[in-house]
Amino acid sequence: MARGSAAAPGLLLALCCAAAAIAVVHGEDWAVGDNKGWSFGVAGWENGKRIQPGDDLVFKYDAKIHNVVEVDRAGYGGCTVTGPSKLYNSGDDRIKLAGGEAFFICSIRDHCTAGMKVKVTVTANA
């Protein structure tokens, strides 16, 4: 009996360590535009927010009249979609952020120039 009970704590410790190693870290959800959602004039919404790796941006909008496109820096600055880009058009899009900068615009005519764009800088945990 003593032999089995000595092995049990070791097995329990090994299982706990394995579970901790594969645990999924869920970051914070950020509703782009807050209560207003993904809409005109949302540019600057990201200012002052400490967005970290693993956080999700949540874009809520009317999919009949808007979309979300992940673009590069030039696409963000020029409100254009060029080169490889990722299009989201569900009206309820969730995008997990890894690190660095991420740029998003609405590619519907003149929407980006009317302020439907955000530039997010993902910072490492402090």
DSSP file with accessible surface (Angstrom, degrees, kcal/mol):
  #  RESIDUE AA STRUCTURE BP1 BP2  ACC     N-H-->O    O-->H-N    N-H-->O    O-->H-N    TCO  KAPPA ALPHA  PHI   PSI    X-CA   Y-CA   Z-CA
    1    1 A M     >        0   0  209      0, 0.0     4,-2.0     0, 0.0     5,-0.2   0.000 360.0 360.0 360.0 -41.7    0.0    0.0    0.0
    2    2 A A  H  >  +     0   0   76      1,-0.2     4,-1.5     2,-0.2     5,-0.1   0.874 360.0  54.7 -62.0 -36.2    2.8    2.4    0.9
    3    3 A R  H  > S+     0   0  226      1,-0.2     4,-1.3     2,-0.2    -1,-0.2   0.922 109.1  45.8 -66.0 -44.0    4.4    1.9   -2.5
    4    4 A G  H  > S+     0   0   50      1,-0.2     4,-1.6     2,-0.2    -1,-0.2   0.893 110.7  53.0 -66.6 -37.5    1.2    2.8   -4.5
    5    5 A S  H  < S+     0   0   72     -4,-2.0    -1,-0.2     1,-0.2    -2,-0.2   0.828 105.6  54.4 -71.3 -28.1    0.6    5.9   -2.4
    6    6 A A  H  X S+     0   0   73     -4,-1.5     4,-0.9    -5,-0.2    -1,-0.2   0.862 109.4  48.1 -71.3 -33.4    4.1    7.2   -3.0
    7    7 A A  H  X S+     0   0   64     -4,-1.3     4,-2.5     1,-0.2     5,-0.2   0.836 100.1  67.2 -75.3 -32.0    3.6    6.9   -6.8
    8    8 A A  H  X S+     0   0   55     -4,-1.6     4,-2.9     1,-0.2     5,-0.2   0.925  99.0  48.2 -59.7 -46.0    0.2    8.6   -6.7
    9    9 A P  H  > S+     0   0   78      0, 0.0     4,-2.5     0, 0.0    -1,-0.2   0.914 112.6  50.2 -62.6 -37.6    1.5   12.1   -5.7
   10   10 A G  H  X S+     0   0   43     -4,-0.9     4,-2.3     2,-0.2    -2,-0.2   0.916 112.5  46.4 -64.5 -41.2    4.2   11.9   -8.4
   11   11 A L  H  X S+     0   0  110     -4,-2.5     4,-2.6     2,-0.2     5,-0.2   0.923 112.0  51.1 -66.6 -41.7    1.7   10.9  -11.0
   12   12 A L  H  X S+     0   0  111     -4,-2.9     4,-2.4    -5,-0.2    -2,-0.2   0.923 110.3  49.2 -61.8 -43.2   -0.6   13.7   -9.9
   13   13 A L  H  X S+     0   0  115     -4,-2.5     4,-2.4    -5,-0.2    -1,-0.2   0.928 110.9  50.2 -62.5 -43.3    2.2   16.3  -10.1
   14   14 A A  H  X S+     0   0   57     -4,-2.3     4,-2.3     1,-0.2    -2,-0.2   0.912 111.3  48.4 -62.6 -42.3    3.1   15.1  -13.6
   15   15 A L  H  X S+     0   0  105     -4,-2.6     4,-2.5     2,-0.2    -1,-0.2   0.907 110.9  50.4 -65.6 -40.7   -0.5   15.4  -14.7
   16   16 A C  H  X S+     0   0   72     -4,-2.4     4,-2.4     2,-0.2    -2,-0.2   0.918 111.1  48.8 -63.1 -43.0   -0.9   18.9  -13.3
   17   17 A C  H  X S+     0   0   76     -4,-2.4     4,-2.1     2,-0.2    -2,-0.2   0.915 111.7  49.2 -63.8 -41.8    2.3   20.0  -15.0
   18   18 A A  H  X S+     0   0   55     -4,-2.3     4,-1.4     2,-0.2    -2,-0.2   0.915 111.1  49.6 -64.2 -42.7    1.1   18.6  -18.3
   19   19 A A  H  X S+     0   0   57     -4,-2.5     4,-0.6     1,-0.2     3,-0.2   0.916 111.2  49.3 -63.8 -40.4   -2.2   20.3  -18.0
   20   20 A A  H >< S+     0   0   73     -4,-2.4     3,-0.6     1,-0.2    -1,-0.2   0.882 107.7  55.3 -66.2 -36.2   -0.6   23.6  -17.2
   21   21 A A  H 3< S+     0   0   85     -4,-2.1    -1,-0.2     1,-0.2    -2,-0.2   0.818 114.5  38.3 -68.3 -29.8    1.7   23.2  -20.2
   22   22 A I  H 3< S+     0   0  138     -4,-1.4    -1,-0.2    -3,-0.2    -2,-0.2   0.412  85.1 127.1-103.7   5.4   -1.2   22.8  -22.6
   23   23 A A    <<  -     0   0   64     -4,-0.6     2,-0.5    -3,-0.6    -3,-0.0  -0.326  59.4-128.4 -62.9 139.1   -3.5   25.3  -21.0
   24   24 A V        -     0   0  136     -2,-0.0     2,-0.6     2,-0.0    -1,-0.1  -0.786  15.1-140.7 -91.7 126.2   -4.8   27.8  -23.5
   25   25 A V        -     0   0  125     -2,-0.5     2,-0.6     0, 0.0    -1,-0.0  -0.779  13.3-155.6 -89.1 122.8   -4.4   31.4  -22.4
   26   26 A H        -     0   0  122     -2,-0.6    29,-0.1     1,-0.0     3,-0.1  -0.890  11.2-157.2-101.3 123.0   -7.4   33.5  -23.3
   27   27 A G        -     0   0   17     27,-1.2     2,-0.2    -2,-0.6    28,-0.2  -0.054  32.2 -67.4 -83.4-167.6   -6.7   37.2  -23.6
   28   28 A E        -     0   0  109     24,-0.1    28,-2.5     1,-0.0     2,-0.5  -0.512  41.4-126.8 -84.0 147.2   -9.0   40.1  -23.4
   29   29 A D  E     -a   56   0A  69     26,-0.2     2,-0.6    -2,-0.2    28,-0.2  -0.846  20.7-162.2 -93.4 130.2  -11.8   40.8  -25.9
   30   30 A W  E     -a   57   0A  36     26,-3.0    28,-3.2    -2,-0.5     2,-0.9  -0.954   9.8-148.1-115.4 111.8  -11.7   44.4  -27.3
   31   31 A A  E >   -a   58   0A  47     -2,-0.6     3,-2.7    26,-0.2    28,-0.2  -0.706  25.9-128.3 -79.2 107.3  -14.9   45.5  -29.0
   32   32 A V  T 3  S+     0   0    1     26,-2.4    28,-0.4    -2,-0.9    -1,-0.0  -0.395  94.0  11.7 -62.0 124.7  -13.6   47.8  -31.7
   33   33 A G  T >  S-     0   0   11      9,-0.2     3,-1.7    -2,-0.2     4,-0.3   0.480 103.6-127.1  85.4   3.2  -15.5   51.1  -31.4
   34   34 A D  G X  S-     0   0   90     -3,-2.7     3,-0.9     1,-0.3     4,-0.0  -0.303  81.2  -7.9  53.3-131.5  -16.8   50.1  -28.0
   35   35 A N  G 3  S+     0   0  178      1,-0.2    -1,-0.3     2,-0.1    -3,-0.1   0.745 136.6  60.2 -67.1 -23.2  -20.7   50.5  -28.0
   36   36 A K  G <  S-     0   0  131     -3,-1.7    -1,-0.2     1,-0.2    -2,-0.2   0.751  95.0-157.2 -74.7 -26.9  -20.6   52.3  -31.4
   37   37 A G    <   -     0   0   11     -3,-0.9     2,-1.0    -4,-0.3    24,-0.2  -0.231  47.5 -23.4  77.8-171.2  -19.1   49.2  -33.1
   38   38 A W  S    S+     0   0    4     22,-2.4    24,-0.3    78,-0.0     2,-0.3  -0.657  97.8 120.9 -77.2 101.9  -17.1   49.2  -36.3
   39   39 A S    >   -     0   0   24     -2,-1.0     3,-1.3    76,-0.1    78,-0.2  -0.888  65.5 -46.3-153.2-178.8  -18.4   52.4  -37.9
   40   40 A F  T 3  S+     0   0   93     -2,-0.3    75,-0.2     1,-0.2    76,-0.1  -0.249 119.4  22.3 -58.7 141.8  -17.5   55.8  -39.3
   41   41 A G  T 3  S+     0   0   47     73,-1.2    -1,-0.2     1,-0.1    75,-0.2   0.595  79.9 125.8  78.4  12.5  -15.1   57.8  -37.1
   42   42 A V    X   +     0   0    8     -3,-1.3     3,-2.5    73,-0.4     4,-0.2   0.682  35.2 117.5 -78.0 -14.1  -13.7   54.8  -35.3
   43   43 A A  T 3  S+     0   0   43     72,-1.9    75,-0.2     1,-0.3    73,-0.1  -0.248  75.9  28.9 -55.3 132.7  -10.1   55.8  -36.1
   44   44 A G  T >  S+     0   0   27     73,-0.2     3,-1.7    75,-0.1    -1,-0.3   0.250  81.7 117.6  97.1 -11.7   -8.3   56.5  -32.9
   45   45 A W  T <  S+     0   0   23     -3,-2.5    -2,-0.1     1,-0.3    73,-0.1   0.861  73.0  58.1 -52.4 -35.1  -10.4   54.1  -30.8
   46   46 A E  T >  S+     0   0   21     -4,-0.2     3,-2.0     2,-0.1    -1,-0.3   0.654  77.6 118.4 -74.7 -14.5   -7.2   52.1  -30.2
   47   47 A N  T <  S+     0   0  120     -3,-1.7     3,-0.1     1,-0.3    73,-0.0  -0.284  82.8   8.6 -60.7 131.2   -5.3   55.0  -28.6
   48   48 A G  T 3  S+     0   0   89      1,-0.3     2,-0.4    -2,-0.0    -1,-0.3   0.421  95.6 127.7  82.1  -1.0   -4.4   54.4  -25.0
   49   49 A K    <   -     0   0   59     -3,-2.0     2,-1.1     1,-0.0    -1,-0.3  -0.728  55.3-142.2 -91.0 137.1   -5.4   50.8  -25.0
   50   50 A R        -     0   0  113     -2,-0.4     2,-0.4    -3,-0.1    72,-0.1  -0.749  26.7-177.4 -98.3  87.8   -2.8   48.2  -23.8
   51   51 A I  B     -c  122   0B   3     -2,-1.1    72,-3.0    70,-0.5     3,-0.0  -0.741   6.3-166.1 -91.3 131.1   -3.5   45.4  -26.2
   52   52 A Q    >   -     0   0   53     -2,-0.4     3,-2.3    70,-0.2    45,-0.2  -0.753  32.2 -76.7-119.2 161.6   -1.5   42.2  -25.6
   53   53 A P  T 3  S+     0   0   53      0, 0.0    45,-0.2     0, 0.0    -1,-0.1  -0.278 119.0  29.4 -54.9 136.4   -0.6   39.0  -27.5
   54   54 A G  T 3  S+     0   0   21     43,-3.2   -27,-1.2     1,-0.4    44,-0.1   0.241  90.3 126.9  94.0 -13.2   -3.6   36.6  -27.3
   55   55 A D    <   -     0   0    8     -3,-2.3    42,-3.0    42,-0.2     2,-0.4  -0.408  52.9-134.3 -72.1 155.8   -6.2   39.4  -27.1
   56   56 A D  E     -aB  29  96A   7    -28,-2.5   -26,-3.0    40,-0.2     2,-0.5  -0.933   2.6-145.8-113.5 135.3   -9.0   39.4  -29.6
   57   57 A L  E     -aB  30  95A   0     38,-2.8    38,-2.8    -2,-0.4     2,-0.6  -0.856  17.7-156.3 -90.5 133.6  -10.4   42.3  -31.6
   58   58 A V  E     -aB  31  94A   9    -28,-3.2   -26,-2.4    -2,-0.5     2,-0.6  -0.959   5.3-165.1-116.5 116.3  -14.1   42.0  -32.0
   59   59 A F  E     - B   0  93A   0     34,-3.1    34,-2.1    -2,-0.6     2,-0.5  -0.910   7.0-177.3-103.5 117.2  -15.6   43.8  -35.0
   60   60 A K  E     + B   0  92A 110     -2,-0.6   -22,-2.4   -28,-0.4     2,-0.3  -0.969  24.3 128.0-116.5 127.5  -19.4   44.2  -34.9
   61   61 A Y        -     0   0   29     30,-2.1     2,-0.8    -2,-0.5   -22,-0.1  -0.970  65.7 -76.7-165.0 170.0  -21.1   45.9  -37.9
   62   62 A D    >>  -     0   0   74     -2,-0.3     3,-1.7   -24,-0.3     4,-1.5  -0.727  37.7-158.0 -81.7 108.5  -23.8   45.6  -40.5
   63   63 A A  T 34 S+     0   0   46     -2,-0.8    -1,-0.2     1,-0.3    28,-0.1   0.642  85.6  67.9 -67.5 -13.4  -22.3   43.2  -43.1
   64   64 A K  T 34 S+     0   0  186      1,-0.2    -1,-0.3    27,-0.0     3,-0.1   0.755 117.7  20.3 -76.0 -21.4  -24.6   44.5  -45.8
   65   65 A I  T <4 S+     0   0   90     -3,-1.7     2,-0.3     1,-0.1    -2,-0.2   0.471 123.9  39.5-126.7  -6.2  -22.8   47.8  -45.9
   66   66 A H     <  -     0   0   16     -4,-1.5     2,-0.3    23,-0.1    -5,-0.1  -0.897  50.1-179.2-137.0 169.0  -19.3   47.3  -44.3
   67   67 A N        -     0   0   15     -2,-0.3     2,-0.4    41,-0.1    22,-0.2  -0.897  24.3-122.9-150.6-179.5  -16.4   44.8  -44.0
   68   68 A V  E     -D   88   0B   0     20,-2.5    20,-3.3    -2,-0.3     2,-0.4  -0.999  23.0-174.5-132.0 129.8  -13.1   44.5  -42.3
   69   69 A V  E     -DE  87 105B   3     36,-2.8    36,-2.3    -2,-0.4     2,-0.6  -0.994  19.8-141.2-127.1 126.4   -9.8   44.0  -44.2
   70   70 A E  E     +DE  86 104B  63     16,-2.7    16,-1.4    -2,-0.4    34,-0.2  -0.792  37.2 170.1 -83.7 120.9   -6.5   43.4  -42.6
   71   71 A V  E     - E   0 103B  14     32,-2.2    32,-0.7    -2,-0.6     2,-0.1  -0.701  33.0 -99.2-123.6 176.8   -4.0   45.4  -44.6
   72   72 A D     >  -     0   0   75     10,-0.3     4,-2.3    -2,-0.2     5,-0.2  -0.303  49.4 -88.3 -89.0-179.7   -0.3   46.4  -44.4
   73   73 A R  H  > S+     0   0  140      1,-0.2     4,-2.8     2,-0.2     5,-0.2   0.897 128.2  50.4 -57.7 -43.8    0.9   49.8  -43.3
   74   74 A A  H  > S+     0   0   68      1,-0.2     4,-2.6     2,-0.2    -1,-0.2   0.904 109.6  51.0 -63.8 -40.9    0.7   51.3  -46.8
   75   75 A G  H  >>S+     0   0    0      2,-0.2     5,-1.9     1,-0.2     4,-0.8   0.889 111.5  48.4 -62.9 -37.3   -2.8   50.0  -47.2
   76   76 A Y  H ><5S+     0   0   38     -4,-2.3     3,-0.5     3,-0.2    -2,-0.2   0.954 113.9  45.4 -66.3 -49.1   -3.8   51.6  -43.9
   77   77 A G  H 3<5S+     0   0   56     -4,-2.8    -2,-0.2     1,-0.2    -1,-0.2   0.879 123.5  34.7 -63.5 -38.1   -2.2   54.9  -44.8
   78   78 A G  H 3<5S-     0   0   47     -4,-2.6    -1,-0.2    -5,-0.2    -2,-0.2   0.399 103.3-124.6 -97.9   1.1   -3.6   55.1  -48.3
   79   79 A a  T <<5 +     0   0   30     -4,-0.8     2,-0.3    -3,-0.5    -3,-0.2   0.934  69.7 126.2  53.3  47.7   -7.0   53.4  -47.5
   80   80 A T      < -     0   0   66     -5,-1.9     2,-0.6    -6,-0.2    -1,-0.2  -0.953  61.5-131.8-133.6 155.8   -6.3   50.8  -50.2
   81   81 A V        +     0   0   63     -2,-0.3     2,-0.3    -3,-0.1     4,-0.1  -0.941  41.6 155.2-107.8 111.6   -6.2   47.0  -50.4
   82   82 A T        -     0   0   74     -2,-0.6   -10,-0.3     2,-0.2    -7,-0.1  -0.977  47.5  -5.3-135.0 150.9   -3.0   45.9  -52.1
   83   83 A G  S    S-     0   0   62     -2,-0.3     2,-0.1   -12,-0.1     0, 0.0  -0.129 115.7  -4.3  64.5-161.5   -1.1   42.7  -52.0
   84   84 A P  S    S+     0   0  128      0, 0.0     2,-0.3     0, 0.0    -2,-0.2  -0.386  76.6 157.5 -67.7 133.9   -2.0   39.9  -49.6
   85   85 A S        -     0   0   56     -2,-0.1     2,-0.5   -14,-0.1   -14,-0.2  -0.977  37.8-124.4-151.4 161.2   -4.9   40.8  -47.3
   86   86 A K  E     -D   70   0B 114    -16,-1.4   -16,-2.7    -2,-0.3     2,-0.4  -0.952  22.3-153.4-115.4 123.0   -7.5   39.1  -45.2
   87   87 A L  E     -D   69   0B  89     -2,-0.5     2,-0.4   -18,-0.2   -18,-0.2  -0.818  10.0-173.7 -98.9 132.2  -11.1   39.9  -45.7
   88   88 A Y  E     +D   68   0B  44    -20,-3.3   -20,-2.5    -2,-0.4     5,-0.1  -0.985  15.9 157.4-120.2 136.0  -13.7   39.5  -43.0
   89   89 A N        +     0   0  100     -2,-0.4   -23,-0.1   -22,-0.2    -1,-0.1   0.123  38.4 104.8-149.2  30.1  -17.4   40.1  -43.8
   90   90 A S  S    S-     0   0   71      1,-0.0   -27,-0.2   -28,-0.0   -23,-0.1   0.713  80.2-125.1 -85.0 -22.0  -19.6   38.3  -41.2
   91   91 A G  S    S+     0   0   11    -29,-0.1   -30,-2.1   -28,-0.1     2,-0.0   0.291 102.1  59.9  90.1  -8.5  -20.6   41.4  -39.3
   92   92 A D  E    S+B   60   0A  90    -32,-0.2     2,-0.4     2,-0.0   -32,-0.2  -0.523  73.9 169.0-148.6  70.7  -19.3   39.7  -36.1
   93   93 A D  E     -B   59   0A  13    -34,-2.1   -34,-3.1    -5,-0.1     2,-0.5  -0.726  19.1-163.2 -98.4 137.3  -15.6   39.1  -36.7
   94   94 A R  E     -B   58   0A 129     -2,-0.4     2,-0.5   -36,-0.2   -36,-0.2  -0.980   8.1-173.1-120.2 122.8  -13.1   38.0  -34.0
   95   95 A I  E     -B   57   0A   9    -38,-2.8   -38,-2.8    -2,-0.5     2,-0.4  -0.966  14.8-144.6-124.3 117.2   -9.4   38.4  -34.7
   96   96 A K  E     -B   56   0A 116     -2,-0.5     2,-0.4   -40,-0.2   -40,-0.2  -0.648  18.2-141.6 -81.3 133.1   -6.8   37.0  -32.4
   97   97 A L        -     0   0    8    -42,-3.0   -43,-3.2    -2,-0.4   -42,-0.2  -0.788  19.8-177.5-101.2 138.5   -3.7   39.2  -32.2
   98   98 A A        -     0   0   87     -2,-0.4     2,-0.3     1,-0.3    -1,-0.2   0.872  53.8 -63.6 -98.4 -55.0   -0.2   37.8  -32.0
   99   99 A G  S    S+     0   0   45    -46,-0.1    -1,-0.3     2,-0.1     2,-0.1  -0.956  88.6  40.1 175.2 167.3    2.2   40.8  -31.7
  100  100 A G  E    S- F   0 122B  43     22,-1.0    22,-3.7    -2,-0.3     2,-0.3  -0.444  97.8 -25.4  77.6-147.9    3.5   43.8  -33.4
  101  101 A E  E     - F   0 121B  79     20,-0.2     2,-0.4    -2,-0.1    20,-0.2  -0.796  52.2-171.2-105.7 147.3    1.3   46.1  -35.5
  102  102 A A  E     - F   0 120B   8     18,-2.5    18,-3.1    -2,-0.3     2,-0.4  -0.997   6.9-157.8-136.4 140.3   -2.0   45.2  -37.2
  103  103 A F  E     -EF  71 119B  16    -32,-0.7   -32,-2.2    -2,-0.4     2,-0.4  -0.968   9.9-177.9-124.7 133.3   -3.9   47.4  -39.6
  104  104 A F  E     +EF  70 118B   0     14,-2.6    14,-2.3    -2,-0.4     2,-0.3  -0.991   5.1 168.6-134.6 138.0   -7.6   47.2  -40.4
  105  105 A I  E     -EF  69 117B   1    -36,-2.3   -36,-2.8    -2,-0.4     2,-0.6  -0.924  37.7-116.3-137.1 163.1   -9.8   49.2  -42.8
  106  106 A C        -     0   0    0     10,-1.8     6,-0.6    -2,-0.3   -38,-0.1  -0.922  24.6-159.5 -94.8 126.6  -13.3   49.0  -44.3
  107  107 A S        +     0   0   54     -2,-0.6     2,-0.2     4,-0.1     3,-0.1   0.448  52.4 116.9 -91.4   1.6  -12.7   48.6  -48.0
  108  108 A I  S >> S-     0   0   69      1,-0.2     3,-2.5   -41,-0.1     4,-0.6  -0.493  88.2 -72.6 -69.0 140.1  -16.2   49.8  -49.1
  109  109 A R  T 34 S-     0   0  204      1,-0.3    -1,-0.2    -2,-0.2    -2,-0.1   0.038 110.3 -12.5 -41.7 123.3  -15.9   53.0  -51.1
  110  110 A D  T 3> S+     0   0   95    -31,-0.2     4,-1.0    -3,-0.1    -1,-0.3   0.374 102.1 111.0  67.5  -1.5  -14.9   56.0  -49.0
  111  111 A H  T <4>S+     0   0   30     -3,-2.5     5,-2.0     2,-0.2     3,-0.3   0.928  77.4  48.7 -68.8 -42.3  -15.5   54.3  -45.7
  112  112 A a  T ><5S+     0   0    7     -6,-0.6     3,-2.2    -4,-0.6    -1,-0.2   0.936 110.0  50.8 -62.4 -45.9  -11.8   54.2  -44.7
  113  113 A T  T 345S+     0   0  101      1,-0.3    -1,-0.2     2,-0.2    -2,-0.2   0.743 104.2  60.2 -66.5 -18.8  -11.3   57.8  -45.6
  114  114 A A  T 3<5S-     0   0   50     -4,-1.0   -73,-1.2    -3,-0.3    -1,-0.3   0.282 134.4 -87.4 -89.1  10.7  -14.4   58.6  -43.4
  115  115 A G  T < 5S+     0   0   12     -3,-2.2   -72,-1.9   -75,-0.2     2,-1.8   0.557  83.3 137.3 100.6  11.1  -12.5   57.0  -40.4
  116  116 A M      < +     0   0    0     -5,-2.0   -10,-1.8   -74,-0.2     2,-0.3  -0.552  50.0  93.6 -88.9  73.3  -13.3   53.3  -40.6
  117  117 A K  E     - F   0 105B  42     -2,-1.8     2,-0.3   -12,-0.2   -73,-0.2  -0.967  48.9-170.0-158.7 146.0   -9.8   52.2  -39.9
  118  118 A V  E     - F   0 104B   0    -14,-2.3   -14,-2.6    -2,-0.3     2,-0.5  -0.995  10.7-156.5-139.1 146.3   -7.7   51.2  -36.9
  119  119 A K  E     - F   0 103B  73     -2,-0.3     2,-0.5   -16,-0.2   -16,-0.2  -0.990  18.7-164.9-120.8 118.6   -4.0   50.6  -36.3
  120  120 A V  E     - F   0 102B   1    -18,-3.1   -18,-2.5    -2,-0.5     2,-0.6  -0.899  10.2-158.6-110.6 131.0   -3.3   48.4  -33.3
  121  121 A T  E     - F   0 101B  72     -2,-0.5     2,-0.6   -20,-0.2   -70,-0.5  -0.953  12.8-150.6-107.4 118.1    0.0   47.9  -31.6
  122  122 A V  E     -cF  51 100B  12    -22,-3.7   -22,-1.0    -2,-0.6     2,-0.3  -0.806  15.0-160.2 -91.2 122.3    0.2   44.7  -29.6
  123  123 A T        -     0   0   47    -72,-3.0     3,-0.1    -2,-0.6     2,-0.0  -0.788  20.2-107.5-106.2 148.8    2.6   45.0  -26.7
  124  124 A A        -     0   0   76     -2,-0.3    -1,-0.1   -72,-0.2   -25,-0.0  -0.317  48.0 -86.8 -68.8 154.0    4.3   42.2  -24.8
  125  125 A N              0   0  108      1,-0.1    -1,-0.1   -72,-0.0   -73,-0.0  -0.336 360.0 360.0 -60.3 140.2    3.1   41.5  -21.3
  126  126 A A              0   0  128     -3,-0.1    -1,-0.1    -2,-0.0    -3,-0.0  -0.542 360.0 360.0 -89.1 360.0    4.8   43.6  -18.6
